[in-house]
Amino acid sequence: MTTPDAGPEPKTILITGASSGLGAEMARQFAALGYDLALCARRTDKLEAVRDEVLAADGARRVEVRALDVTDDDAVFAVFQDFASTFDTIDRVVVNAGLGKGAKLGTGGHRANRQTAMTNFVGALAQTDAALEIFRRQNSGHLVMVSSVAAVRGMPGTTATYAATKAAVAHLAEGVRADVHGTPIKVTVLYPGFITSEMNDGTNGNPPMIVSTEKGVRAMVTAIQKEKDSAFVPPLPWAPLSVVMRHAPMGLYRKLV
Ligand SMILES: NC(=O)c1ccc[n+]([C@@H]2O[C@H](COP(=O)([O-])OP(=O)(O)OC[C@H]3O[C@@H](n4cnc5c(N)ncnc54)[C@H](OP(=O)(O)O)[C@@H]3O)[C@@H](O)[C@H]2O)c1
């Protein structure tokens, strides 16, 4: 409901993996746009720091934080339902929690690959299922899936499993889009390029064409606000580069990745 005095009612965005990197910065930027925040991750001290920072900038915002390990299916459903009861309406869910661990296949690193697969795909599956329960009940909502440019084509070495999980979540979101086509429920898939975060903190050397957290997340927020079906973020250089990555002959591709 809108009253002349109160202004438009704030929208609520639920962000997973909001304790650091892109998730924490999305929280800051969406709060600055007037959103109330439902934030979760495993490290509640970091979530509380994000909450305190947001509230210091704008005391009118409402920020709720919950501990959540996205590999615990039951907890994903419970925390999402808890947020839905607390806020009445959840306008957006950003499936963002992710892990970049990995080992070259066949080199004894199955544990790291499995952990990445369980977090990035099975965890995202539970989050998508839990979000859709809420959106179907509301008959509205916007699902945002954080994939990666690594989803464009199979990746070698330590990134093979990670890339496969990011292709899988993009495919999952496309399936949901087909399911909800013609309804008020919308789906966006984001394909971030390299953006500074804990995952990409420069300790292993900076990846090429990396941008600051603030700049990269600004591009993500813009695409989300426009409810685009899909977007490379930032668009340059990643949108054109993704075409090269997808179609390059293997010899050239191996030099690129
Ligand atoms: N940065 C990039 O260049 C880039 C590029 C493409 C895609 N992405 C994607 O962007 C997303 C955010 O990553 P980031 O770059 O911001 O890295 P990050 O700073 O390492 O943040 C990852 C977030 O995911 C959370 N997380 C990890 N495992 C979790 C679990 N089991 N349960 C709940 N939360 C978990 C972490 O929180 P806790 O540890 O507190 O649980 C943290 O908040 C990921 O999906 C990543 O794949 C990033």
The ligand as a Gaussian input file, in Angstrom:
#p B3LYP/6-31G(d) Opt

LIG

0 1
 N       34.096000     -12.673000      -8.060000
 C       34.058000     -13.104000      -9.301000
 O       34.916000     -12.777000     -10.130000
 C       32.923000     -14.003000      -9.753000
 C       32.792000     -14.270000     -11.117000
 C       31.759000     -15.070000     -11.551000
 C       30.854000     -15.579000     -10.627000
 N       31.023000     -15.317000      -9.304000
 C       30.045000     -15.880000      -8.376000
 O       29.584000     -14.882000      -7.501000
 C       29.110000     -15.484000      -6.294000
 C       29.674000     -14.737000      -5.101000
 O       31.064000     -14.987000      -5.033000
 P       32.122000     -13.875000      -4.605000
 O       32.985000     -13.612000      -5.773000
 O       31.448000     -12.758000      -3.943000
 O       33.026000     -14.706000      -3.578000
 P       33.156000     -14.627000      -1.992000
 O       33.563000     -13.259000      -1.560000
 O       34.031000     -15.767000      -1.645000
 O       31.671000     -14.870000      -1.470000
 C       31.083000     -16.141000      -1.497000
 C       29.865000     -16.082000      -0.589000
 O       29.231000     -17.369000      -0.631000
 C       29.014000     -17.797000       0.682000
 N       29.064000     -19.257000       0.779000
 C       30.031000     -20.098000       0.346000
 N       29.717000     -21.368000       0.693000
 C       28.520000     -21.314000       1.344000
 C       27.700000     -22.266000       1.968000
 N       28.013000     -23.574000       1.972000
 N       26.541000     -21.853000       2.541000
 C       26.212000     -20.546000       2.532000
 N       26.955000     -19.593000       1.978000
 C       28.120000     -19.970000       1.397000
 C       30.095000     -17.150000       1.535000
 O       29.609000     -16.977000       2.855000
 P       30.080000     -17.806000       4.144000
 O       31.467000     -18.289000       3.909000
 O       29.964000     -16.808000       5.249000
 O       29.063000     -18.906000       4.276000
 C       30.229000     -15.790000       0.848000
 O       29.295000     -14.886000       1.399000
 C       29.521000     -16.954000      -6.368000
 O       28.414000     -17.741000      -6.775000
 C       30.590000     -16.952000      -7.457000
 O       30.703000     -18.198000      -8.087000
 C       32.035000     -14.539000      -8.843000

